[in-house]
Amino acid sequence: MTIDKTRLGWYSLGILTGVIVAVALFVLDGQARPAPIHIESPQPTATSLPTATPGPLRVYISGEVAAPAVYQLPAGSIIQDAVNAAGGFTTRADPVAVNLAQPLADGMHVHVPSEGQAASVPVVSDPAASVQPAGGLVNINTATLEELDTLPGVGPSTAENIIEYRQANGPFATPDDIMDVPGIGEGKFEDIKDLITVE
């Protein structure tokens, strides 16, 4: 069987075309293949450590304010904030005697005297300063509400009565004088007489 030149030419052309197509597909396949994707995790960010939030301040304000009592105020408060919490000064108050810009501390006692009154207690009692003499006795002439509250049978209301009494009548001359305070009778005095002083 003989193959004529025309048919041979067609065979050659078909083979050549197939080779060209195969090469073209190979080249295109290499170009169309996407570059590999690298996923990088983000760098960890530095996180700040939690800071302690200062707690509220408990401050006792007494004297010539509308509502003397113990008030809870936010950290960073000043005496002006305590006066505002207590309803402001009364008409008898001597506001110049009190440093309204002074920062408050937890357990502080602020006393607002009346005009012309010699304060029977310091205007500001620092809770860090001890008012107890050696032996652990409570000085009923200078003790804060919190310190008086530590005495057996003396709660916050009785402690407030003691402070108001000494503000109105001056310092106690003897420990027995505390029985003149409403709410303190002979029985209660017997419980606290060995724990108090008037130094």
LOSE-613985 format. One record per residue: residue number from 1; residue in one letter; chain; x, y, z of N, C-alpha, C in turn. Coordinates in pm, 1 decimal. Atoms other than C-alpha are relative to their C-alpha. Layout:
<nodes>
<NUM, A, A, <X, Y, Z>, <X, Y, Z>, <X, Y, Z>>
...
</nodes>
This chain:
<nodes>
<1, M, A, <86.9, -118.3, 0.0>, <0.0, 0.0, 0.0>, <89.4, 121.7, 0.0>>
<2, T, A, <-82.6, -119.9, 11.4>, <151.2, 327.3, -103.8>, <-77.1, 118.7, 48.1>>
<3, I, A, <61.5, -126.0, -49.2>, <86.2, 666.1, 56.9>, <45.5, 108.8, -94.0>>
<4, D, A, <-40.3, -105.2, 94.1>, <76.9, 949.2, -189.1>, <52.3, 119.2, 76.7>>
<5, K, A, <-66.3, -114.4, -61.8>, <259.6, 1270.4, -122.6>, <-101.1, 94.0, 65.9>>
<6, T, A, <99.2, -92.4, -56.0>, <-58.6, 1465.8, -56.1>, <-42.9, -47.6, 138.6>>
<7, R, A, <43.2, 53.8, -127.4>, <-175.0, 1234.1, 219.6>, <112.9, 8.4, 102.7>>
<8, L, A, <-115.6, -8.1, -89.6>, <174.0, 1227.8, 368.7>, <16.6, 142.6, 52.0>>
<9, G, A, <-9.2, -140.0, -41.4>, <172.4, 1602.5, 374.5>, <-102.9, 34.1, 106.8>>
<10, W, A, <104.7, -24.3, -100.1>, <-155.0, 1604.1, 561.7>, <35.7, -63.2, 133.9>>
<11, Y, A, <-42.3, 66.2, -124.9>, <-20.8, 1355.0, 815.4>, <105.4, 83.3, 72.0>>
<12, S, A, <-108.8, -79.5, -58.7>, <289.9, 1566.1, 871.7>, <-55.0, 128.7, 61.1>>
<13, L, A, <58.1, -124.9, -48.8>, <83.4, 1881.3, 904.5>, <-79.1, -24.9, 128.0>>
<14, G, A, <79.7, 32.8, -119.6>, <-148.7, 1710.9, 1158.2>, <90.1, -23.4, 120.0>>
<15, I, A, <-92.4, 27.3, -111.1>, <144.9, 1583.6, 1366.2>, <62.2, 129.5, 50.3>>
<16, L, A, <-63.3, -127.0, -35.9>, <312.8, 1924.5, 1356.6>, <-97.8, 89.2, 76.0>>
<17, T, A, <101.5, -81.3, -67.8>, <-9.8, 2097.8, 1456.0>, <-22.9, -50.6, 141.9>>
<18, G, A, <19.9, 57.8, -133.3>, <-59.2, 1854.4, 1745.0>, <113.7, 34.6, 94.2>>
<19, V, A, <-115.6, -32.6, -84.1>, <293.3, 1917.8, 1869.8>, <-6.7, 146.8, 43.8>>
<20, I, A, <8.5, -143.9, -30.7>, <243.8, 2295.7, 1850.6>, <-107.0, 26.7, 105.8>>
<21, V, A, <108.9, -19.0, -96.9>, <-87.8, 2273.9, 2034.2>, <41.6, -49.8, 138.0>>
<22, A, A, <-42.7, 56.4, -127.7>, <64.0, 2051.7, 2304.5>, <98.5, 91.9, 70.4>>
<23, V, A, <-98.2, -92.0, -58.8>, <357.9, 2289.1, 2356.7>, <-67.8, 125.9, 51.0>>
<24, A, A, <69.4, -122.0, -39.7>, <124.6, 2588.5, 2365.3>, <-79.0, -21.2, 128.9>>
<25, L, A, <76.4, 30.1, -121.8>, <-97.7, 2421.8, 2627.2>, <91.7, -12.4, 121.4>>
<26, F, A, <-95.0, 18.0, -109.2>, <204.8, 2331.7, 2838.8>, <48.4, 135.9, 51.0>>
<27, V, A, <-47.8, -133.4, -37.6>, <333.9, 2690.5, 2828.9>, <-109.9, 79.3, 69.6>>
<28, L, A, <110.8, -74.6, -60.1>, <-8.5, 2838.9, 2901.9>, <-34.5, -53.5, 138.5>>
<29, D, A, <29.6, 60.3, -129.9>, <-62.6, 2594.7, 3189.0>, <96.9, 51.7, 106.4>>
<30, G, A, <-99.1, -50.1, -94.8>, <259.6, 2711.8, 3351.8>, <-23.6, 146.5, 36.7>>
<31, Q, A, <23.4, -141.9, -26.2>, <162.1, 3078.6, 3316.0>, <-128.9, 22.9, 79.2>>
<32, A, A, <129.7, -19.5, -64.9>, <-196.5, 3039.3, 3434.7>, <-0.7, -47.4, 144.0>>
<33, R, A, <-1.5, 53.1, -136.3>, <-100.4, 2854.8, 3753.6>, <32.3, 114.4, 97.4>>
<34, P, A, <-23.8, -113.3, -91.0>, <-131.7, 3110.3, 4042.1>, <120.4, -26.3, 90.2>>
<35, A, A, <-112.1, 11.7, -93.6>, <159.6, 3183.2, 4267.9>, <-52.5, -53.6, 133.0>>
<36, P, A, <46.6, 54.9, -128.2>, <140.4, 2997.6, 4598.5>, <-30.3, 112.2, 100.8>>
<37, I, A, <43.0, -100.1, -98.5>, <-37.6, 3189.2, 4878.8>, <60.3, -36.4, 135.1>>
<38, H, A, <-55.7, 19.4, -134.4>, <144.6, 3230.1, 5209.2>, <-84.2, 79.8, 98.6>>
<39, I, A, <81.5, -66.9, -102.3>, <-75.0, 3309.5, 5509.2>, <86.9, 22.1, 122.6>>
<40, E, A, <-79.4, -33.3, -117.5>, <105.3, 3492.0, 5787.2>, <-93.7, 48.8, 110.0>>
<41, S, A, <82.9, -43.8, -111.4>, <-56.0, 3526.3, 6125.3>, <49.6, 135.4, 48.4>>
<42, P, A, <-41.4, -133.6, -45.0>, <-56.1, 3881.5, 6261.9>, <87.5, -8.5, 124.3>>
<43, Q, A, <-86.6, -5.5, -117.9>, <207.7, 3975.3, 6517.6>, <-84.5, 32.4, 122.8>>
<44, P, A, <79.4, -30.1, -120.5>, <69.7, 3970.4, 6871.6>, <26.3, 142.9, 46.7>>
<45, T, A, <-13.6, -137.1, -49.9>, <1.8, 4317.4, 7007.3>, <17.8, -4.1, 151.5>>
<46, A, A, <-24.0, -6.1, -144.3>, <119.9, 4411.6, 7353.0>, <-126.4, 49.4, 68.6>>
<47, T, A, <118.4, -40.9, -74.5>, <-172.6, 4427.7, 7594.7>, <44.8, 51.0, 135.5>>
<48, S, A, <-38.0, -57.2, -129.0>, <-149.5, 4646.7, 7900.2>, <-63.1, -82.1, 111.1>>
<49, L, A, <50.6, 74.0, -115.3>, <-191.5, 4478.4, 8235.6>, <-111.8, 78.9, 65.2>>
<50, P, A, <108.7, -73.0, -64.7>, <-512.4, 4561.2, 8419.0>, <51.6, 74.1, 123.0>>
<51, T, A, <-39.7, -78.4, -116.6>, <-472.6, 4832.6, 8678.9>, <-111.7, -3.6, 103.1>>
<52, A, A, <98.5, 4.1, -108.0>, <-643.1, 4832.0, 9014.6>, <-80.3, 129.5, 0.5>>
<53, T, A, <87.4, -117.2, -5.5>, <-942.0, 5064.2, 9028.4>, <-15.7, 41.3, 145.8>>
<54, P, A, <13.3, -40.8, -138.9>, <-936.3, 5272.0, 9347.1>, <-145.1, -6.1, 44.7>>
<55, G, A, <135.7, 13.7, -51.1>, <-1237.2, 5204.3, 9563.4>, <-55.5, 133.3, 47.6>>
<56, P, A, <61.2, -123.8, -47.7>, <-1481.1, 5464.6, 9693.6>, <54.6, 38.7, 137.5>>
<57, L, A, <-45.4, -51.9, -129.0>, <-1394.2, 5682.1, 9992.9>, <-119.9, 15.5, 92.9>>
<58, R, A, <103.9, -22.2, -100.4>, <-1600.1, 5679.2, 10311.1>, <47.9, 114.4, 89.0>>
<59, V, A, <-41.0, -121.8, -70.4>, <-1587.1, 6023.3, 10471.9>, <-112.5, 45.1, 92.4>>
<60, Y, A, <98.0, -52.6, -95.7>, <-1759.9, 6152.3, 10783.7>, <11.6, 151.7, 1.8>>
<61, I, A, <0.8, -146.7, -5.0>, <-1860.1, 6518.2, 10763.2>, <-101.4, 42.8, 104.8>>
<62, S, A, <84.1, -41.7, -112.0>, <-1999.7, 6688.8, 11069.7>, <3.2, 151.7, 13.6>>
<63, G, A, <0.9, -144.1, -25.8>, <-2072.9, 7034.1, 11205.7>, <-104.1, 72.4, -81.6>>
<64, E, A, <95.0, -90.4, 64.6>, <-2235.2, 7314.5, 11011.0>, <-21.2, -31.4, -148.4>>
<65, V, A, <46.3, 38.2, 133.6>, <-2358.0, 7125.4, 10705.3>, <-144.4, -45.0, 14.0>>
<66, A, A, <144.1, 29.6, -5.6>, <-2718.0, 7049.8, 10614.6>, <-29.5, -139.7, 52.7>>
<67, A, A, <28.1, 138.6, -39.9>, <-2694.0, 6673.3, 10669.4>, <129.2, -70.5, 40.0>>
<68, P, A, <-122.3, 68.2, -44.0>, <-2395.6, 6553.7, 10877.9>, <-19.4, -151.7, -2.1>>
<69, A, A, <9.1, 146.8, 8.9>, <-2328.8, 6184.9, 10810.7>, <127.5, -52.4, -63.6>>
<70, V, A, <-109.0, 64.4, 73.6>, <-2087.5, 5934.5, 10659.6>, <-44.4, -12.4, -145.1>>
<71, Y, A, <32.8, 3.5, 142.4>, <-2081.1, 5966.2, 10280.8>, <103.6, -81.7, -75.7>>
<72, Q, A, <-88.8, 75.7, 88.5>, <-1934.5, 5740.7, 10014.4>, <21.4, 82.8, -126.4>>
<73, L, A, <-34.0, -87.1, 112.8>, <-1752.1, 5943.1, 9750.2>, <100.8, -69.4, -90.3>>
<74, P, A, <-95.7, 64.6, 90.6>, <-1552.3, 5845.4, 9441.0>, <143.0, 39.5, 33.0>>
<75, A, A, <-142.0, -27.9, -20.8>, <-1173.5, 5824.9, 9458.4>, <36.5, 129.9, -70.8>>
<76, G, A, <-41.3, -126.7, 57.8>, <-1006.2, 6158.5, 9391.3>, <-86.2, 118.2, 42.7>>
<77, S, A, <87.9, -108.8, -44.7>, <-1278.0, 6361.0, 9566.5>, <75.0, 94.2, 94.1>>
<78, I, A, <-56.0, -100.3, -90.6>, <-1197.5, 6677.6, 9762.0>, <-105.9, 37.7, 103.3>>
<79, I, A, <93.3, -36.4, -107.3>, <-1356.3, 6833.1, 10070.5>, <-124.5, 70.0, -54.5>>
<80, Q, A, <116.1, -65.1, 60.9>, <-1580.8, 7046.4, 9848.0>, <-106.5, -103.1, -39.9>>
<81, D, A, <94.4, 105.3, 38.8>, <-1738.1, 6720.9, 9718.7>, <-75.1, -53.5, 122.2>>
<82, A, A, <64.1, 48.7, -122.2>, <-1805.6, 6605.8, 10076.2>, <-102.9, 101.0, 50.5>>
<83, V, A, <94.3, -104.6, -42.2>, <-1968.9, 6939.8, 10163.6>, <-123.7, -2.7, -88.9>>
<84, N, A, <114.5, 7.2, 92.6>, <-2186.5, 6915.2, 9851.6>, <-87.1, -121.1, 29.8>>
<85, A, A, <75.7, 121.8, -30.0>, <-2285.6, 6557.2, 9940.9>, <-83.6, 17.9, 126.3>>
<86, A, A, <71.0, -22.7, -125.9>, <-2389.7, 6678.2, 10287.0>, <-101.8, 113.5, -10.8>>
<87, G, A, <103.2, -101.3, 20.1>, <-2620.6, 6939.8, 10136.2>, <48.2, 143.3, 10.4>>
<88, G, A, <-55.4, -135.0, -6.3>, <-2385.0, 7237.3, 10163.1>, <8.8, 53.6, 141.9>>
<89, F, A, <-17.1, -63.5, -129.6>, <-2300.7, 7474.6, 10447.5>, <-132.8, 51.9, 54.0>>
<90, T, A, <112.7, -69.9, -62.9>, <-2556.0, 7601.3, 10696.9>, <33.2, 149.1, 2.5>>
<91, T, A, <-23.1, -144.9, -5.5>, <-2594.8, 7976.7, 10745.5>, <97.5, 36.7, 111.4>>
<92, R, A, <-91.3, -28.1, -112.1>, <-2386.3, 7951.1, 11065.9>, <142.5, -45.6, -28.0>>
<93, A, A, <-130.8, 60.3, 27.2>, <-2089.8, 7778.2, 10897.3>, <107.9, 104.6, -22.0>>
<94, D, A, <-117.3, -82.7, 28.5>, <-1741.8, 7925.5, 10879.8>, <77.8, -69.6, -112.3>>
<95, P, A, <-61.1, 73.9, 110.9>, <-1641.3, 7805.6, 10529.3>, <148.6, 28.7, -17.4>>
<96, V, A, <-140.5, -34.4, 13.9>, <-1304.0, 7983.0, 10548.3>, <86.6, -92.6, 85.4>>
<97, A, A, <-76.7, 87.3, -89.5>, <-1199.4, 7743.1, 10826.8>, <31.1, -134.5, -64.0>>
<98, V, A, <-16.9, 130.2, 64.8>, <-1213.7, 7449.0, 10584.8>, <67.8, 18.4, -135.9>>
<99, N, A, <-67.5, -3.9, 130.8>, <-974.6, 7394.6, 10293.6>, <-79.4, -87.9, -97.1>>
<100, L, A, <89.0, 75.6, 88.5>, <-1228.4, 7293.1, 10027.9>, <74.4, -74.8, -109.9>>
<101, A, A, <-76.4, 65.4, 107.4>, <-954.3, 7191.9, 9782.3>, <81.1, -119.7, 49.1>>
<102, Q, A, <-81.3, 109.4, -53.9>, <-794.7, 6936.4, 10015.4>, <-53.9, -135.7, -45.9>>
<103, P, A, <44.6, 133.7, 40.6>, <-805.5, 6578.3, 9878.4>, <-48.4, -79.7, 121.0>>
<104, L, A, <53.5, 85.0, -105.8>, <-1005.0, 6329.8, 10082.1>, <72.7, -134.3, 5.0>>
<105, A, A, <-54.8, 134.7, -17.2>, <-881.6, 5998.6, 10219.9>, <-106.8, -85.4, 65.8>>
<106, D, A, <98.9, 90.4, -57.1>, <-1081.3, 5691.7, 10320.9>, <5.6, 7.2, 152.9>>
<107, G, A, <7.9, -6.2, -145.0>, <-1199.7, 5720.4, 10682.1>, <22.2, 138.8, 57.5>>
<108, M, A, <-25.9, -136.0, -48.1>, <-1137.9, 6096.5, 10703.9>, <-124.1, 59.1, 65.2>>
<109, H, A, <108.1, -73.8, -65.4>, <-1345.6, 6312.0, 10936.5>, <20.8, 147.9, -28.0>>
<110, V, A, <-4.5, -142.7, 29.3>, <-1420.0, 6667.6, 10820.1>, <-105.2, 68.5, 87.2>>
<111, H, A, <92.7, -74.0, -87.0>, <-1573.4, 6906.6, 11074.5>, <-6.6, 144.6, -45.6>>
<112, V, A, <20.1, -139.2, 41.8>, <-1720.3, 7239.2, 10963.7>, <-46.1, 79.0, 122.4>>
<113, P, A, <39.9, -76.2, -119.9>, <-1719.2, 7480.8, 11260.4>, <-91.4, 116.5, -37.0>>
<114, S, A, <80.2, -120.9, 21.2>, <-1957.8, 7769.9, 11304.0>, <89.6, 121.7, 16.8>>
<115, E, A, <-79.5, -122.6, -9.1>, <-1833.5, 8127.6, 11282.8>, <26.2, 34.4, 145.9>>
<116, G, A, <-38.3, -38.9, -135.1>, <-1641.0, 8228.3, 11595.0>, <10.4, -115.0, 97.2>>
<117, Q, A, <-5.9, 115.2, -90.4>, <-1651.2, 7877.3, 11739.8>, <140.8, -56.8, 0.9>>
<118, A, A, <-128.4, 69.7, -10.9>, <-1329.8, 7728.5, 11870.0>, <-29.9, -147.5, -19.0>>
<119, A, A, <29.8, 139.8, 32.6>, <-1328.4, 7383.6, 11716.3>, <43.6, -90.7, 113.9>>
<120, S, A, <-34.5, 95.1, -105.4>, <-1342.2, 7113.2, 11982.6>, <68.3, -122.7, -57.9>>
<121, V, A, <-72.4, 105.9, 70.3>, <-1210.2, 6868.7, 11722.1>, <71.4, 64.7, -116.3>>
<122, P, A, <-66.2, -59.2, 116.8>, <-967.5, 6932.1, 11438.0>, <-97.2, 10.5, -116.6>>
<123, V, A, <85.5, -15.9, 117.3>, <-1129.1, 7059.6, 11118.9>, <6.7, -124.9, -86.4>>
<124, V, A, <-17.2, 124.2, 75.9>, <-983.7, 6754.4, 10940.1>, <79.2, -97.4, 85.2>>
<125, S, A, <-71.7, 105.1, -71.7>, <-887.7, 6434.2, 11118.2>, <50.0, -100.1, -101.9>>
<126, D, A, <-61.1, 94.0, 93.5>, <-644.8, 6226.4, 10915.3>, <-12.3, -140.6, 55.8>>
<127, P, A, <15.8, 135.8, -52.0>, <-731.2, 5856.5, 10946.7>, <132.6, -68.4, 26.6>>
<128, A, A, <-130.2, 63.5, -20.5>, <-361.1, 5771.7, 10930.6>, <60.8, 39.7, 133.8>>
<129, A, A, <-53.5, -44.4, -127.7>, <-293.5, 5969.3, 11248.3>, <-79.7, -63.2, 112.6>>
<130, S, A, <68.6, 68.0, -110.0>, <-375.1, 5777.1, 11562.2>, <-43.6, 101.6, 103.7>>
<131, V, A, <47.5, -85.4, -108.3>, <-587.8, 5948.4, 11822.1>, <-2.1, -79.3, 130.2>>
<132, Q, A, <1.4, 82.3, -119.1>, <-536.8, 5669.7, 12070.5>, <133.8, 10.5, 71.4>>
<133, P, A, <-124.8, -3.0, -73.8>, <-278.8, 5711.0, 12345.5>, <52.3, -140.0, 22.6>>
<134, A, A, <-57.0, 131.5, -29.5>, <-51.8, 5430.7, 12459.4>, <-97.2, -78.3, 85.9>>
<135, G, A, <94.9, 83.0, -72.0>, <-255.5, 5140.5, 12592.5>, <-124.8, -25.7, -81.3>>
<136, G, A, <111.4, 27.9, 89.0>, <-508.0, 5155.4, 12306.6>, <-130.4, 63.1, 42.7>>
<137, L, A, <123.7, -64.9, -42.0>, <-758.7, 5381.7, 12482.9>, <-48.1, 97.3, -106.8>>
<138, V, A, <59.9, -91.4, 97.4>, <-997.7, 5583.6, 12267.5>, <-21.4, 135.1, 66.7>>
<139, N, A, <15.6, -135.4, -52.2>, <-974.4, 5957.6, 12328.1>, <-134.4, 54.2, -48.2>>
<140, I, A, <136.2, -38.1, 40.4>, <-1341.6, 6057.3, 12329.6>, <-10.1, 147.3, -39.2>>
<141, N, A, <1.2, -140.3, 41.4>, <-1246.9, 6423.1, 12271.4>, <47.2, 20.3, -143.4>>
<142, T, A, <-53.6, -17.0, 135.8>, <-1075.3, 6362.2, 11936.1>, <-32.0, -116.4, -92.9>>
<143, A, A, <24.2, 119.5, 81.8>, <-1189.3, 6019.0, 11813.2>, <-101.1, 27.3, -110.5>>
<144, T, A, <93.5, -10.5, 111.8>, <-1362.6, 5993.0, 11475.6>, <-119.4, -91.7, 24.2>>
<145, L, A, <117.9, 85.4, -10.3>, <-1699.6, 5829.0, 11426.1>, <39.2, -147.0, -9.2>>
<146, E, A, <-40.6, 139.1, 18.3>, <-1528.5, 5510.4, 11305.4>, <70.3, -54.2, 123.8>>
<147, E, A, <-73.2, 44.5, -119.6>, <-1303.9, 5495.7, 11612.3>, <-93.5, -17.0, 118.2>>
<148, L, A, <98.8, 14.7, -107.3>, <-1592.2, 5553.8, 11852.7>, <-86.4, -123.8, -22.6>>
<149, D, A, <82.7, 115.6, 36.3>, <-1786.3, 5283.7, 11668.2>, <65.0, -131.5, 40.8>>
<150, T, A, <-68.1, 124.0, -40.8>, <-1521.2, 5030.3, 11776.0>, <-27.2, -34.1, 146.4>>
<151, L, A, <29.6, 25.5, -141.2>, <-1631.3, 5064.4, 12139.3>, <-121.3, -91.9, 11.8>>
<152, P, A, <114.1, 92.0, -14.2>, <-1865.7, 4788.1, 12261.3>, <-128.9, 74.2, 33.2>>
<153, G, A, <130.3, -60.6, -23.4>, <-2230.0, 4891.1, 12242.1>, <-17.2, 138.5, -60.0>>
<154, V, A, <9.1, -132.6, 62.7>, <-2150.7, 5214.3, 12053.7>, <-8.7, -19.2, -150.5>>
<155, G, A, <19.0, 10.6, 144.7>, <-2295.1, 5208.8, 11703.6>, <20.5, 135.5, -65.5>>
<156, P, A, <-20.3, -126.3, 71.2>, <-2276.2, 5477.8, 11434.0>, <-85.6, 115.6, 52.6>>
<157, S, A, <86.3, -109.7, -45.9>, <-2573.4, 5674.8, 11569.4>, <46.0, 52.4, 135.9>>
<158, T, A, <-50.0, -43.9, -131.3>, <-2437.3, 5681.7, 11926.9>, <132.7, 73.4, -16.2>>
<159, A, A, <-128.0, -67.1, 25.6>, <-2091.3, 5772.5, 11795.0>, <-24.6, 140.9, -52.4>>
<160, E, A, <32.7, -132.7, 52.7>, <-2248.4, 6061.3, 11604.9>, <-51.9, 90.4, 111.4>>
<161, N, A, <49.1, -77.8, -114.0>, <-2427.4, 6171.2, 11924.6>, <116.1, 50.4, 85.4>>
<162, I, A, <-116.5, -39.8, -79.9>, <-2091.4, 6176.3, 12107.5>, <69.8, 119.0, -66.4>>
<163, I, A, <-69.4, -106.8, 72.4>, <-1932.3, 6392.8, 11837.9>, <-81.5, 128.8, 3.2>>
<164, E, A, <84.5, -119.7, -2.0>, <-2229.4, 6631.5, 11822.1>, <-3.8, 62.4, 139.6>>
<165, Y, A, <2.9, -52.4, -137.2>, <-2235.1, 6660.3, 12201.6>, <127.1, 79.5, 30.0>>
<166, R, A, <-124.5, -70.9, -32.7>, <-1866.6, 6754.9, 12226.7>, <16.6, 126.0, -86.3>>
<167, Q, A, <-4.7, -120.4, 82.8>, <-1906.8, 7002.4, 11939.6>, <-85.8, 110.3, 61.4>>
<168, A, A, <91.6, -98.3, -58.6>, <-2195.6, 7171.5, 12116.4>, <44.2, 44.6, 138.7>>
<169, N, A, <-29.9, -27.8, -140.2>, <-2056.8, 7154.6, 12472.1>, <148.9, 8.2, 32.2>>
<170, G, A, <-143.6, -0.8, -25.2>, <-1681.2, 7141.9, 12430.2>, <49.3, -138.4, 40.0>>
<171, P, A, <-55.6, 131.8, -31.3>, <-1445.2, 6859.1, 12523.7>, <-48.3, -52.6, 135.0>>
<172, F, A, <37.6, 64.5, -125.5>, <-1530.6, 6609.4, 12794.6>, <111.0, 23.6, 103.0>>
<173, A, A, <-99.6, -22.3, -105.8>, <-1358.9, 6690.6, 13126.3>, <46.7, -132.8, 59.1>>
<174, T, A, <-33.7, 133.3, -54.1>, <-1370.6, 6329.8, 13254.2>, <-71.8, -104.7, -84.2>>
<175, P, A, <71.1, 105.4, 74.1>, <-1466.8, 5996.4, 13099.1>, <-145.2, -15.3, 43.2>>
<176, D, A, <137.8, 13.2, -49.0>, <-1779.8, 5994.5, 13320.4>, <-95.6, 94.4, -72.6>>
<177, D, A, <87.1, -98.6, 65.9>, <-1910.3, 6299.8, 13132.2>, <-67.8, -55.8, -124.6>>
<178, I, A, <60.3, 57.6, 121.0>, <-1987.6, 6075.8, 12835.1>, <-142.2, -48.5, 26.8>>
<179, M, A, <135.9, 42.9, -34.1>, <-2299.4, 5964.8, 13024.1>, <-102.0, 111.0, -23.3>>
<180, D, A, <91.8, -110.0, 33.3>, <-2444.0, 6309.0, 12943.8>, <-47.4, -8.6, -144.5>>
<181, V, A, <36.5, 16.4, 141.1>, <-2463.8, 6198.4, 12579.3>, <-125.0, -86.9, -9.7>>
<182, P, A, <120.1, 84.0, 17.9>, <-2809.8, 6069.3, 12475.7>, <38.5, -138.4, -53.5>>
<183, G, A, <-27.0, 136.1, 45.1>, <-2797.6, 5692.6, 12440.2>, <108.4, -70.2, 80.0>>
<184, I, A, <-103.9, 63.0, -82.0>, <-2519.7, 5631.5, 12692.6>, <-40.3, 12.1, 146.1>>
<185, G, A, <37.0, 5.4, -140.9>, <-2639.4, 5525.2, 13034.9>, <110.5, -64.7, 81.1>>
<186, E, A, <-99.8, 58.4, -89.7>, <-2461.2, 5372.8, 13330.9>, <45.6, -137.4, -48.9>>
<187, G, A, <-36.0, 134.0, 46.2>, <-2474.1, 5021.9, 13183.6>, <100.1, 4.1, -114.9>>
<188, K, A, <-90.8, -10.6, 114.3>, <-2308.4, 5123.0, 12857.6>, <133.6, 59.3, 43.5>>
<189, F, A, <-123.6, -58.8, -49.2>, <-2057.6, 5336.7, 13045.0>, <86.7, -105.7, 68.0>>
<190, E, A, <-75.9, 107.9, -65.9>, <-1957.7, 5032.7, 13252.4>, <73.4, -85.7, -102.7>>
<191, D, A, <-62.6, 82.1, 104.4>, <-1883.8, 4847.4, 12928.5>, <120.2, 68.1, -64.2>>
<192, I, A, <-105.3, -70.0, 75.2>, <-1659.1, 5121.1, 12786.6>, <96.3, 80.1, 87.7>>
<193, K, A, <-78.0, -91.8, -84.2>, <-1511.3, 5304.0, 13089.1>, <149.3, -34.4, 2.9>>
<194, D, A, <-140.9, 38.6, -1.5>, <-1187.7, 5102.6, 13079.2>, <66.1, 12.2, -137.6>>
<195, L, A, <-51.7, -10.3, 136.5>, <-1147.3, 5167.5, 12705.1>, <10.7, 143.7, -49.4>>
<196, I, A, <1.4, -139.8, 46.4>, <-1181.4, 5547.2, 12693.8>, <85.6, 87.9, 88.2>>
<197, T, A, <-77.4, -99.9, -72.6>, <-981.9, 5850.4, 12800.7>, <-38.7, 137.9, -50.6>>
<198, V, A, <26.7, -136.7, 44.7>, <-1006.3, 6229.2, 12777.4>, <131.2, 77.4, -14.4>>
<199, E, A, <-130.8, -66.3, 13.3>, <-633.8, 6304.4, 12732.1>, <3.5, 87.3, -124.3>>
</nodes>
